[in-house]
Amino acid sequence: MTEEININDTAREILAKIDEAWADPIVLRKDIAKFSCGLVTTKTMGTLDCEGHGIPNILINGKIAYTKKDVINWLASRISKQESAKKIRGAPRRGKNDVLLQR
């Protein structure tokens, strides 16, 4: 019998490690990819901010910045369990916007 992995516990551990690894209290938008280990890009954050779905931010000397706490909380709010499609012929396709499954 395999051990069931609790996605919330795993995600909490990952976010705690990210939090520990970043010494600064703020995260510049240009550093968001580095902070999130590539989970979120600078371009994505810019787009989300413009659409009003981003992280609360502040402007410092012309640079957009987020508090580390706000970034961690935002990342935590976006966690969801992703079921992987079986890699067999005839497996159900996901949406047309899923790049991995487009033909």
RASULDA-V302200 format. One line per field, one symbol per residue. phi: phi as a letter, one per 40 degrees, with the letter a starting at -180 (. if undefined). A space follows every 50 residues. Layout:
phi: ???
This chain:
phi: .ccccccccccccccccccccbcccbbcdcbcccccfgcbbdcccccccc cgbccdbbbbfgbcbbcdcccccccccccacbcccccbcgccccdcccdc bcb
